[in-house]
């Protein structure tokens, strides 16, 4: 699973239709931290090119739900990803 949306990096650079993919996660029974990799587009990801940025998030964790669904649902609840679509 991945997301596609326009994203503005901390540098101010705007990437149209960036490809966003969770690359790693860790946590406890209550909290979950994860890293979101930002690629210029899906082709960059498919070519094994490095991400243009990394974003870190932390959220509550429900051990009874699918971990990836929770992380992507969490991202979908944030204003910066409200226009994101599944890629």
Secondary structure, DSSP 4 states (H G I P E B T S, - for coil): --EEEEEE-TTS-EEEEEEEEEEEEEE-SSEEEEEEEEESSHHHHHTTPPPSEEEEEEEE--TTS-HHHHHHHHHHHSGGGTT-EE-
